[in-house]
């Protein structure tokens, strides 16, 4: 999968173990609801202020 966005980038969570654990738990819960098919969640963070009209 190739996702490009100038407004978001993959969030660096290497020093945020609580956030990583929450994502792992969510992946496991979704996989269980989906017949135990592996699921990967990706955390993004905004790189610029949102555009308002």
C-alpha positions as CSV (number, residue, x, y, z in Angstrom):
1,X,0.0,0.0,0.0
2,X,1.3,3.4,-0.9
3,X,-0.4,6.4,0.8
4,X,0.7,10.0,0.2
5,X,-0.5,13.1,1.9
6,X,1.1,16.5,2.5
7,X,-1.2,17.1,5.4
8,X,-0.3,14.0,7.5
9,X,2.7,11.8,8.3
10,X,3.1,8.6,10.1
11,X,3.2,9.3,13.8
12,X,6.5,8.5,15.6
13,X,5.3,6.6,18.7
14,X,8.5,4.9,19.7
15,X,8.7,6.7,23.0
16,X,4.9,6.5,23.7
17,X,4.4,2.9,24.8
18,X,0.9,3.6,26.1
19,X,-0.2,4.7,22.7
20,X,1.5,1.7,21.0
21,X,-0.2,-0.7,23.5
22,X,-3.7,0.9,22.8
23,X,-3.1,0.4,19.1
24,X,-2.1,-3.2,19.6
25,X,-5.2,-3.9,21.7
26,X,-7.4,-2.3,19.0
27,X,-5.7,-4.4,16.3
28,X,-6.4,-7.6,18.3
29,X,-10.0,-6.6,19.0
30,X,-10.6,-5.8,15.3
31,X,-8.9,-9.1,14.2
32,X,-11.1,-11.0,16.6
33,X,-14.3,-9.4,15.1
34,X,-12.9,-10.1,11.6
35,X,-12.4,-13.9,11.9
36,X,-8.9,-13.5,13.4
37,X,-7.5,-12.1,10.1
38,X,-4.5,-9.9,10.9
39,X,-5.1,-6.1,11.1
40,X,-2.6,-3.3,11.1
41,X,-3.6,0.1,12.3
42,X,-1.4,3.1,11.3
43,X,-1.2,6.3,13.4
44,X,-0.9,9.5,11.5
45,X,-0.3,13.1,12.8
46,X,-1.2,16.3,11.0
47,X,1.8,18.1,9.5
48,X,0.1,21.4,8.9
49,X,-2.9,23.4,10.2
50,X,-6.2,22.3,8.8
51,X,-7.6,24.3,5.9
52,X,-10.8,26.2,6.8
53,X,-13.0,27.9,4.2
